[in-house]
Amino acid sequence: MNADAIEEGRRRWQARYDASRGREGTGGPKNRTRTTLSGDPVEPVYGPRPGDAYEGFERIGWPGEYPFTRGLYPTGYRGRTWTIRQFAGFGNAEQTNERYRTILANGGGGLSVAFDMPTLMGRDSDEPHSRGEVGHCGVAVDSAADMEVLFRDIPLGDVTTSVFCMYLVAAERQGVDPRVLNGTLQTDIFKEYIAQKEWLFQPEPHLRLIGDLMEYCAARIPAYKPLSVSGYHIREAGATAAQELAYTLADGFGYVELGLSRGLDVDVFAPGLSFFFDAHVDFFEEIAKFRAARRIWARWMRDVYGARSEKAQWLRFHTQTAGVSLTAQQPYNNVVRTAVEALAAVLGGTNSLHTNALDETLALPSEQAAEIALRTQQVLMEETGVANVADPLGGSWFVEQLTDRIEADAEKIFERIRERGLRAHPDGRHSIGPITSGILRGIEDGWFTGEIAESAFRYQQALEKGEKRVVGVNVHHGSVTGNLEILRVSHEVEREQVRVLSGRRAARDEAAVRTALDGTLAAARSGANMIEPMLGAVRAEATLGEICGVLRDEWGVYTEPAGF
């Protein structure tokens, strides 16, 4: 790009920055000084020196401008810092409510709910399951009444969270208009088949439910984001950075195709899509991954799916530091790993962030470990100066080359996915879309899981050969650290949840529950949007297991194909 074009871009950015300055500080402490620790002023963004040409600068650009490599907003974090969204959930709803209120009182801005395994699988807490699941996986929530307890004394109109039907009913009972609620839902079913392995039905019924949710949110709750497309679980399963990026964005393209197949306007529903990435320990590779993700998404949304508005081209994403990087050996080293990973996420422009606690490789976080994780974000935000400059590594030869390379690798993977779809549908037609066809074929024949397994195997080989080093695991073994005191949740919590659930079932109107469940089943059979009937079942105090049960009876269950 020649010098004149660069200067024109700088002027455009400056005009947008000036127009946005009234919002400075809205996402964090106001009156923050914009200087180095030594007192030298810093500019809100840096680029080529005036008069200099820069080949390929149009692919880097300025913050708040297509292709958004350098971030979505012209002010960067000066206008709005990232949301501190700490994951929490253990024991029962009462205990988790206490943890939520602690997080919010200490500066957390969003709540992510960790459910126990029976809840994830659509079972109730009084159905048989292996001992210890509640203690290790999160909070047991079976009904709207549980959700009320979970969010007691928390004004639901003032926080964002990651649950829906029971949450909406809890908000109604709290007197909050559901239309003003805000949150982001982890309803990405593709990542379950690819990596996390939590599903109920065949892919198509799940996609139907997601399409219904997209329609419902677009019409009724526009601030609610119906889909958080998750790469985190894909990376945790052993994928490389490029695989995480490519599989995640391909899943996102599939959901765009789903919305379009429902007749939704891409400029209306696409802003409700968001993403969830892993921040691993390779500092510069992660920064490059996040920058490439924004650029790819913007280009595909504009050029492939016809999005016209900037918001429909934006890739908003949450980041969680890499759980798989935590070690049981020398666990205090995990504080350092988490800080490095969090810094990579911030320098990559994340919109919200969860920092793992040092003991999460062993158990759910203790109160002290959770506080350290929260303070890690606050130290980055308040003390380091990283919020002063948008994309401070933009223009780095190393970072730009890494960004280009990861983008190129991702595009090759997209092509392989598209080819799989064409083999499944040689005429190029699928009821939803070509990328969706390729994803479904890749799930069906085990291609995604095979690719991830191969990447995980290569890394493990390198670790065992000493080619990759992990402090405390295969190098620097000596330590004075003793055993770590970890959080232990009594099995009495499970028994208490069973007792409470039994009492609620005994006290509810069984006829109303049966009528509501029949309404859900009728919607499933008729092809009608299923969200309102499911809300009706929740209002009647039907449990999650009961709602999923009627659909399981209708749609059957999915069994993963064997792979060797």
Secondary structure as a PSIPRED ss2 file (coil, helix, strand):
# PSIPRED VFORMAT (PSIPRED V4.0)

   1 M C   1.000  0.000  0.000
   2 N C   1.000  0.000  0.000
   3 A H   0.000  1.000  0.000
   4 D H   0.000  1.000  0.000
   5 A H   0.000  1.000  0.000
   6 I H   0.000  1.000  0.000
   7 E H   0.000  1.000  0.000
   8 E H   0.000  1.000  0.000
   9 G H   0.000  1.000  0.000
  10 R H   0.000  1.000  0.000
  11 R H   0.000  1.000  0.000
  12 R H   0.000  1.000  0.000
  13 W H   0.000  1.000  0.000
  14 Q H   0.000  1.000  0.000
  15 A H   0.000  1.000  0.000
  16 R H   0.000  1.000  0.000
  17 Y H   0.000  1.000  0.000
  18 D H   0.000  1.000  0.000
  19 A H   0.000  1.000  0.000
  20 S H   0.000  1.000  0.000
  21 R H   0.000  1.000  0.000
  22 G H   0.000  1.000  0.000
  23 R H   0.000  1.000  0.000
  24 E C   1.000  0.000  0.000
  25 G C   1.000  0.000  0.000
  26 T C   1.000  0.000  0.000
  27 G C   1.000  0.000  0.000
  28 G C   1.000  0.000  0.000
  29 P C   1.000  0.000  0.000
  30 K C   1.000  0.000  0.000
  31 N C   1.000  0.000  0.000
  32 R C   1.000  0.000  0.000
  33 T C   1.000  0.000  0.000
  34 R C   1.000  0.000  0.000
  35 T E   0.000  0.000  1.000
  36 T C   1.000  0.000  0.000
  37 L C   1.000  0.000  0.000
  38 S C   1.000  0.000  0.000
  39 G C   1.000  0.000  0.000
  40 D C   1.000  0.000  0.000
  41 P E   0.000  0.000  1.000
  42 V C   1.000  0.000  0.000
  43 E C   1.000  0.000  0.000
  44 P C   1.000  0.000  0.000
  45 V C   1.000  0.000  0.000
  46 Y C   1.000  0.000  0.000
  47 G C   1.000  0.000  0.000
  48 P C   1.000  0.000  0.000
  49 R C   1.000  0.000  0.000
  50 P C   1.000  0.000  0.000
  51 G C   1.000  0.000  0.000
  52 D C   1.000  0.000  0.000
  53 A C   1.000  0.000  0.000
  54 Y C   1.000  0.000  0.000
  55 E C   1.000  0.000  0.000
  56 G C   1.000  0.000  0.000
  57 F H   0.000  1.000  0.000
  58 E H   0.000  1.000  0.000
  59 R H   0.000  1.000  0.000
  60 I C   1.000  0.000  0.000
  61 G C   1.000  0.000  0.000
  62 W C   1.000  0.000  0.000
  63 P C   1.000  0.000  0.000
  64 G C   1.000  0.000  0.000
  65 E C   1.000  0.000  0.000
  66 Y C   1.000  0.000  0.000
  67 P C   1.000  0.000  0.000
  68 F C   1.000  0.000  0.000
  69 T C   1.000  0.000  0.000
  70 R C   1.000  0.000  0.000
  71 G C   1.000  0.000  0.000
  72 L C   1.000  0.000  0.000
  73 Y C   1.000  0.000  0.000
  74 P C   1.000  0.000  0.000
  75 T C   1.000  0.000  0.000
  76 G H   0.000  1.000  0.000
  77 Y H   0.000  1.000  0.000
  78 R H   0.000  1.000  0.000
  79 G C   1.000  0.000  0.000
  80 R C   1.000  0.000  0.000
  81 T C   1.000  0.000  0.000
  82 W C   1.000  0.000  0.000
  83 T E   0.000  0.000  1.000
  84 I E   0.000  0.000  1.000
  85 R E   0.000  0.000  1.000
  86 Q E   0.000  0.000  1.000
  87 F E   0.000  0.000  1.000
  88 A E   0.000  0.000  1.000
  89 G C   1.000  0.000  0.000
  90 F C   1.000  0.000  0.000
  91 G E   0.000  0.000  1.000
  92 N C   1.000  0.000  0.000
  93 A H   0.000  1.000  0.000
  94 E H   0.000  1.000  0.000
  95 Q H   0.000  1.000  0.000
  96 T H   0.000  1.000  0.000
  97 N H   0.000  1.000  0.000
  98 E H   0.000  1.000  0.000
  99 R H   0.000  1.000  0.000
 100 Y H   0.000  1.000  0.000
 101 R H   0.000  1.000  0.000
 102 T H   0.000  1.000  0.000
 103 I H   0.000  1.000  0.000
 104 L H   0.000  1.000  0.000
 105 A H   0.000  1.000  0.000
 106 N C   1.000  0.000  0.000
 107 G C   1.000  0.000  0.000
 108 G C   1.000  0.000  0.000
 109 G C   1.000  0.000  0.000
 110 G E   0.000  0.000  1.000
 111 L E   0.000  0.000  1.000
 112 S E   0.000  0.000  1.000
 113 V E   0.000  0.000  1.000
 114 A C   1.000  0.000  0.000
 115 F E   0.000  0.000  1.000
 116 D C   1.000  0.000  0.000
 117 M H   0.000  1.000  0.000
 118 P H   0.000  1.000  0.000
 119 T H   0.000  1.000  0.000
 120 L H   0.000  1.000  0.000
 121 M C   1.000  0.000  0.000
 122 G C   1.000  0.000  0.000
 123 R C   1.000  0.000  0.000
 124 D C   1.000  0.000  0.000
 125 S C   1.000  0.000  0.000
 126 D C   1.000  0.000  0.000
 127 E C   1.000  0.000  0.000
 128 P C   1.000  0.000  0.000
 129 H C   1.000  0.000  0.000
 130 S C   1.000  0.000  0.000
 131 R C   1.000  0.000  0.000
 132 G C   1.000  0.000  0.000
 133 E H   0.000  1.000  0.000
 134 V H   0.000  1.000  0.000
 135 G H   0.000  1.000  0.000
 136 H H   0.000  1.000  0.000
 137 C H   0.000  1.000  0.000
 138 G C   1.000  0.000  0.000
 139 V E   0.000  0.000  1.000
 140 A C   1.000  0.000  0.000
 141 V C   1.000  0.000  0.000
 142 D C   1.000  0.000  0.000
 143 S C   1.000  0.000  0.000
 144 A H   0.000  1.000  0.000
 145 A H   0.000  1.000  0.000
 146 D H   0.000  1.000  0.000
 147 M H   0.000  1.000  0.000
 148 E H   0.000  1.000  0.000
 149 V H   0.000  1.000  0.000
 150 L H   0.000  1.000  0.000
 151 F C   1.000  0.000  0.000
 152 R C   1.000  0.000  0.000
 153 D C   1.000  0.000  0.000
 154 I C   1.000  0.000  0.000
 155 P C   1.000  0.000  0.000
 156 L C   1.000  0.000  0.000
 157 G C   1.000  0.000  0.000
 158 D C   1.000  0.000  0.000
 159 V C   1.000  0.000  0.000
 160 T E   0.000  0.000  1.000
 161 T E   0.000  0.000  1.000
 162 S C   1.000  0.000  0.000
 163 V C   1.000  0.000  0.000
 164 F C   1.000  0.000  0.000
 165 C H   0.000  1.000  0.000
 166 M H   0.000  1.000  0.000
 167 Y H   0.000  1.000  0.000
 168 L H   0.000  1.000  0.000
 169 V H   0.000  1.000  0.000
 170 A H   0.000  1.000  0.000
 171 A H   0.000  1.000  0.000
 172 E H   0.000  1.000  0.000
 173 R H   0.000  1.000  0.000
 174 Q H   0.000  1.000  0.000
 175 G C   1.000  0.000  0.000
 176 V C   1.000  0.000  0.000
 177 D C   1.000  0.000  0.000
 178 P H   0.000  1.000  0.000
 179 R H   0.000  1.000  0.000
 180 V H   0.000  1.000  0.000
 181 L C   1.000  0.000  0.000
 182 N E   0.000  0.000  1.000
 183 G E   0.000  0.000  1.000
 184 T E   0.000  0.000  1.000
 185 L C   1.000  0.000  0.000
 186 Q C   1.000  0.000  0.000
 187 T C   1.000  0.000  0.000
 188 D C   1.000  0.000  0.000
 189 I C   1.000  0.000  0.000
 190 F H   0.000  1.000  0.000
 191 K H   0.000  1.000  0.000
 192 E H   0.000  1.000  0.000
 193 Y H   0.000  1.000  0.000
 194 I H   0.000  1.000  0.000
 195 A H   0.000  1.000  0.000
 196 Q H   0.000  1.000  0.000
 197 K C   1.000  0.000  0.000
 198 E C   1.000  0.000  0.000
 199 W C   1.000  0.000  0.000
 200 L C   1.000  0.000  0.000
 201 F C   1.000  0.000  0.000
 202 Q C   1.000  0.000  0.000
 203 P H   0.000  1.000  0.000
 204 E H   0.000  1.000  0.000
 205 P H   0.000  1.000  0.000
 206 H H   0.000  1.000  0.000
 207 L H   0.000  1.000  0.000
 208 R H   0.000  1.000  0.000
 209 L H   0.000  1.000  0.000
 210 I H   0.000  1.000  0.000
 211 G H   0.000  1.000  0.000
 212 D H   0.000  1.000  0.000
 213 L H   0.000  1.000  0.000
 214 M H   0.000  1.000  0.000
 215 E H   0.000  1.000  0.000
 216 Y H   0.000  1.000  0.000
 217 C H   0.000  1.000  0.000
 218 A H   0.000  1.000  0.000
 219 A H   0.000  1.000  0.000
 220 R H   0.000  1.000  0.000
 221 I C   1.000  0.000  0.000
 222 P C   1.000  0.000  0.000
 223 A C   1.000  0.000  0.000
 224 Y C   1.000  0.000  0.000
 225 K E   0.000  0.000  1.000
 226 P C   1.000  0.000  0.000
 227 L E   0.000  0.000  1.000
 228 S E   0.000  0.000  1.000
 229 V E   0.000  0.000  1.000
 230 S E   0.000  0.000  1.000
 231 G C   1.000  0.000  0.000
 232 Y H   0.000  1.000  0.000
 233 H H   0.000  1.000  0.000
 234 I H   0.000  1.000  0.000
 235 R H   0.000  1.000  0.000
 236 E H   0.000  1.000  0.000
 237 A C   1.000  0.000  0.000
 238 G C   1.000  0.000  0.000
 239 A C   1.000  0.000  0.000
 240 T C   1.000  0.000  0.000
 241 A H   0.000  1.000  0.000
 242 A H   0.000  1.000  0.000
 243 Q H   0.000  1.000  0.000
 244 E H   0.000  1.000  0.000
 245 L H   0.000  1.000  0.000
 246 A H   0.000  1.000  0.000
 247 Y H   0.000  1.000  0.000
 248 T H   0.000  1.000  0.000
 249 L H   0.000  1.000  0.000
 250 A H   0.000  1.000  0.000
 251 D H   0.000  1.000  0.000
 252 G H   0.000  1.000  0.000
 253 F H   0.000  1.000  0.000
 254 G H   0.000  1.000  0.000
 255 Y H   0.000  1.000  0.000
 256 V H   0.000  1.000  0.000
 257 E H   0.000  1.000  0.000
 258 L H   0.000  1.000  0.000
 259 G H   0.000  1.000  0.000
 260 L H   0.000  1.000  0.000
 261 S H   0.000  1.000  0.000
 262 R C   1.000  0.000  0.000
 263 G C   1.000  0.000  0.000
 264 L C   1.000  0.000  0.000
 265 D C   1.000  0.000  0.000
 266 V H   0.000  1.000  0.000
 267 D H   0.000  1.000  0.000
 268 V H   0.000  1.000  0.000
 269 F H   0.000  1.000  0.000
 270 A H   0.000  1.000  0.000
 271 P H   0.000  1.000  0.000
 272 G H   0.000  1.000  0.000
 273 L E   0.000  0.000  1.000
 274 S E   0.000  0.000  1.000
 275 F E   0.000  0.000  1.000
 276 F E   0.000  0.000  1.000
 277 F E   0.000  0.000  1.000
 278 D E   0.000  0.000  1.000
 279 A E   0.000  0.000  1.000
 280 H C   1.000  0.000  0.000
 281 V C   1.000  0.000  0.000
 282 D C   1.000  0.000  0.000
 283 F H   0.000  1.000  0.000
 284 F H   0.000  1.000  0.000
 285 E H   0.000  1.000  0.000
 286 E H   0.000  1.000  0.000
 287 I H   0.000  1.000  0.000
 288 A H   0.000  1.000  0.000
 289 K H   0.000  1.000  0.000
 290 F H   0.000  1.000  0.000
 291 R H   0.000  1.000  0.000
 292 A H   0.000  1.000  0.000
 293 A H   0.000  1.000  0.000
 294 R H   0.000  1.000  0.000
 295 R H   0.000  1.000  0.000
 296 I H   0.000  1.000  0.000
 297 W H   0.000  1.000  0.000
 298 A H   0.000  1.000  0.000
 299 R H   0.000  1.000  0.000
 300 W H   0.000  1.000  0.000
 301 M H   0.000  1.000  0.000
 302 R H   0.000  1.000  0.000
 303 D H   0.000  1.000  0.000
 304 V C   1.000  0.000  0.000
 305 Y C   1.000  0.000  0.000
 306 G C   1.000  0.000  0.000
 307 A C   1.000  0.000  0.000
 308 R C   1.000  0.000  0.000
 309 S C   1.000  0.000  0.000
 310 E H   0.000  1.000  0.000
 311 K H   0.000  1.000  0.000
 312 A H   0.000  1.000  0.000
 313 Q H   0.000  1.000  0.000
 314 W C   1.000  0.000  0.000
 315 L C   1.000  0.000  0.000
 316 R C   1.000  0.000  0.000
 317 F E   0.000  0.000  1.000
 318 H E   0.000  0.000  1.000
 319 T E   0.000  0.000  1.000
 320 Q E   0.000  0.000  1.000
 321 T E   0.000  0.000  1.000
 322 A C   1.000  0.000  0.000
 323 G H   0.000  1.000  0.000
 324 V H   0.000  1.000  0.000
 325 S H   0.000  1.000  0.000
 326 L C   1.000  0.000  0.000
 327 T C   1.000  0.000  0.000
 328 A C   1.000  0.000  0.000
 329 Q C   1.000  0.000  0.000
 330 Q C   1.000  0.000  0.000
 331 P C   1.000  0.000  0.000
 332 Y C   1.000  0.000  0.000
 333 N H   0.000  1.000  0.000
 334 N H   0.000  1.000  0.000
 335 V H   0.000  1.000  0.000
 336 V H   0.000  1.000  0.000
 337 R H   0.000  1.000  0.000
 338 T H   0.000  1.000  0.000
 339 A H   0.000  1.000  0.000
 340 V H   0.000  1.000  0.000
 341 E H   0.000  1.000  0.000
 342 A H   0.000  1.000  0.000
 343 L H   0.000  1.000  0.000
 344 A H   0.000  1.000  0.000
 345 A H   0.000  1.000  0.000
 346 V H   0.000  1.000  0.000
 347 L H   0.000  1.000  0.000
 348 G C   1.000  0.000  0.000
 349 G C   1.000  0.000  0.000
 350 T C   1.000  0.000  0.000
 351 N C   1.000  0.000  0.000
 352 S E   0.000  0.000  1.000
 353 L E   0.000  0.000  1.000
 354 H E   0.000  0.000  1.000
 355 T C   1.000  0.000  0.000
 356 N C   1.000  0.000  0.000
 357 A C   1.000  0.000  0.000
 358 L C   1.000  0.000  0.000
 359 D C   1.000  0.000  0.000
 360 E C   1.000  0.000  0.000
 361 T C   1.000  0.000  0.000
 362 L C   1.000  0.000  0.000
 363 A C   1.000  0.000  0.000
 364 L C   1.000  0.000  0.000
 365 P C   1.000  0.000  0.000
 366 S C   1.000  0.000  0.000
 367 E H   0.000  1.000  0.000
 368 Q H   0.000  1.000  0.000
 369 A H   0.000  1.000  0.000
 370 A H   0.000  1.000  0.000
 371 E H   0.000  1.000  0.000
 372 I H   0.000  1.000  0.000
 373 A H   0.000  1.000  0.000
 374 L H   0.000  1.000  0.000
 375 R H   0.000  1.000  0.000
 376 T H   0.000  1.000  0.000
 377 Q H   0.000  1.000  0.000
 378 Q H   0.000  1.000  0.000
 379 V H   0.000  1.000  0.000
 380 L H   0.000  1.000  0.000
 381 M H   0.000  1.000  0.000
 382 E H   0.000  1.000  0.000
 383 E H   0.000  1.000  0.000
 384 T C   1.000  0.000  0.000
 385 G C   1.000  0.000  0.000
 386 V C   1.000  0.000  0.000
 387 A C   1.000  0.000  0.000
 388 N C   1.000  0.000  0.000
 389 V C   1.000  0.000  0.000
 390 A C   1.000  0.000  0.000
 391 D C   1.000  0.000  0.000
 392 P C   1.000  0.000  0.000
 393 L C   1.000  0.000  0.000
 394 G C   1.000  0.000  0.000
 395 G C   1.000  0.000  0.000
 396 S C   1.000  0.000  0.000
 397 W H   0.000  1.000  0.000
 398 F H   0.000  1.000  0.000
 399 V H   0.000  1.000  0.000
 400 E H   0.000  1.000  0.000
 401 Q H   0.000  1.000  0.000
 402 L H   0.000  1.000  0.000
 403 T H   0.000  1.000  0.000
 404 D H   0.000  1.000  0.000
 405 R H   0.000  1.000  0.000
 406 I H   0.000  1.000  0.000
 407 E H   0.000  1.000  0.000
 408 A H   0.000  1.000  0.000
 409 D H   0.000  1.000  0.000
 410 A H   0.000  1.000  0.000
 411 E H   0.000  1.000  0.000
 412 K H   0.000  1.000  0.000
 413 I H   0.000  1.000  0.000
 414 F H   0.000  1.000  0.000
 415 E H   0.000  1.000  0.000
 416 R H   0.000  1.000  0.000
 417 I H   0.000  1.000  0.000
 418 R H   0.000  1.000  0.000
 419 E H   0.000  1.000  0.000
 420 R H   0.000  1.000  0.000
 421 G H   0.000  1.000  0.000
 422 L H   0.000  1.000  0.000
 423 R H   0.000  1.000  0.000
 424 A H   0.000  1.000  0.000
 425 H C   1.000  0.000  0.000
 426 P C   1.000  0.000  0.000
 427 D C   1.000  0.000  0.000
 428 G C   1.000  0.000  0.000
 429 R C   1.000  0.000  0.000
 430 H C   1.000  0.000  0.000
 431 S C   1.000  0.000  0.000
 432 I C   1.000  0.000  0.000
 433 G C   1.000  0.000  0.000
 434 P H   0.000  1.000  0.000
 435 I H   0.000  1.000  0.000
 436 T H   0.000  1.000  0.000
 437 S H   0.000  1.000  0.000
 438 G H   0.000  1.000  0.000
 439 I H   0.000  1.000  0.000
 440 L H   0.000  1.000  0.000
 441 R H   0.000  1.000  0.000
 442 G H   0.000  1.000  0.000
 443 I H   0.000  1.000  0.000
 444 E H   0.000  1.000  0.000
 445 D C   1.000  0.000  0.000
 446 G C   1.000  0.000  0.000
 447 W H   0.000  1.000  0.000
 448 F H   0.000  1.000  0.000
 449 T H   0.000  1.000  0.000
 450 G H   0.000  1.000  0.000
 451 E H   0.000  1.000  0.000
 452 I H   0.000  1.000  0.000
 453 A H   0.000  1.000  0.000
 454 E H   0.000  1.000  0.000
 455 S H   0.000  1.000  0.000
 456 A H   0.000  1.000  0.000
 457 F H   0.000  1.000  0.000
 458 R H   0.000  1.000  0.000
 459 Y H   0.000  1.000  0.000
 460 Q H   0.000  1.000  0.000
 461 Q H   0.000  1.000  0.000
 462 A H   0.000  1.000  0.000
 463 L H   0.000  1.000  0.000
 464 E H   0.000  1.000  0.000
 465 K C   1.000  0.000  0.000
 466 G C   1.000  0.000  0.000
 467 E C   1.000  0.000  0.000
 468 K C   1.000  0.000  0.000
 469 R C   1.000  0.000  0.000
 470 V C   1.000  0.000  0.000
 471 V E   0.000  0.000  1.000
 472 G C   1.000  0.000  0.000
 473 V C   1.000  0.000  0.000
 474 N C   1.000  0.000  0.000
 475 V E   0.000  0.000  1.000
 476 H C   1.000  0.000  0.000
 477 H C   1.000  0.000  0.000
 478 G C   1.000  0.000  0.000
 479 S C   1.000  0.000  0.000
 480 V C   1.000  0.000  0.000
 481 T C   1.000  0.000  0.000
 482 G C   1.000  0.000  0.000
 483 N C   1.000  0.000  0.000
 484 L C   1.000  0.000  0.000
 485 E C   1.000  0.000  0.000
 486 I C   1.000  0.000  0.000
 487 L C   1.000  0.000  0.000
 488 R C   1.000  0.000  0.000
 489 V C   1.000  0.000  0.000
 490 S C   1.000  0.000  0.000
 491 H C   1.000  0.000  0.000
 492 E H   0.000  1.000  0.000
 493 V H   0.000  1.000  0.000
 494 E H   0.000  1.000  0.000
 495 R H   0.000  1.000  0.000
 496 E H   0.000  1.000  0.000
 497 Q H   0.000  1.000  0.000
 498 V H   0.000  1.000  0.000
 499 R H   0.000  1.000  0.000
 500 V H   0.000  1.000  0.000
 501 L H   0.000  1.000  0.000
 502 S H   0.000  1.000  0.000
 503 G H   0.000  1.000  0.000
 504 R H   0.000  1.000  0.000
 505 R H   0.000  1.000  0.000
 506 A H   0.000  1.000  0.000
 507 A H   0.000  1.000  0.000
 508 R C   1.000  0.000  0.000
 509 D C   1.000  0.000  0.000
 510 E H   0.000  1.000  0.000
 511 A H   0.000  1.000  0.000
 512 A H   0.000  1.000  0.000
 513 V H   0.000  1.000  0.000
 514 R H   0.000  1.000  0.000
 515 T H   0.000  1.000  0.000
 516 A H   0.000  1.000  0.000
 517 L H   0.000  1.000  0.000
 518 D H   0.000  1.000  0.000
 519 G H   0.000  1.000  0.000
 520 T H   0.000  1.000  0.000
 521 L H   0.000  1.000  0.000
 522 A H   0.000  1.000  0.000
 523 A H   0.000  1.000  0.000
 524 A H   0.000  1.000  0.000
 525 R H   0.000  1.000  0.000
 526 S H   0.000  1.000  0.000
 527 G C   1.000  0.000  0.000
 528 A C   1.000  0.000  0.000
 529 N C   1.000  0.000  0.000
 530 M C   1.000  0.000  0.000
 531 I H   0.000  1.000  0.000
 532 E H   0.000  1.000  0.000
 533 P H   0.000  1.000  0.000
 534 M H   0.000  1.000  0.000
 535 L H   0.000  1.000  0.000
 536 G H   0.000  1.000  0.000
 537 A H   0.000  1.000  0.000
 538 V H   0.000  1.000  0.000
 539 R H   0.000  1.000  0.000
 540 A C   1.000  0.000  0.000
 541 E C   1.000  0.000  0.000
 542 A C   1.000  0.000  0.000
 543 T C   1.000  0.000  0.000
 544 L H   0.000  1.000  0.000
 545 G H   0.000  1.000  0.000
 546 E H   0.000  1.000  0.000
 547 I H   0.000  1.000  0.000
 548 C H   0.000  1.000  0.000
 549 G H   0.000  1.000  0.000
 550 V H   0.000  1.000  0.000
 551 L H   0.000  1.000  0.000
 552 R H   0.000  1.000  0.000
 553 D H   0.000  1.000  0.000
 554 E H   0.000  1.000  0.000
 555 W H   0.000  1.000  0.000
 556 G C   1.000  0.000  0.000
 557 V C   1.000  0.000  0.000
 558 Y C   1.000  0.000  0.000
 559 T C   1.000  0.000  0.000
 560 E C   1.000  0.000  0.000
 561 P C   1.000  0.000  0.000
 562 A C   1.000  0.000  0.000
 563 G C   1.000  0.000  0.000
 564 F C   1.000  0.000  0.000
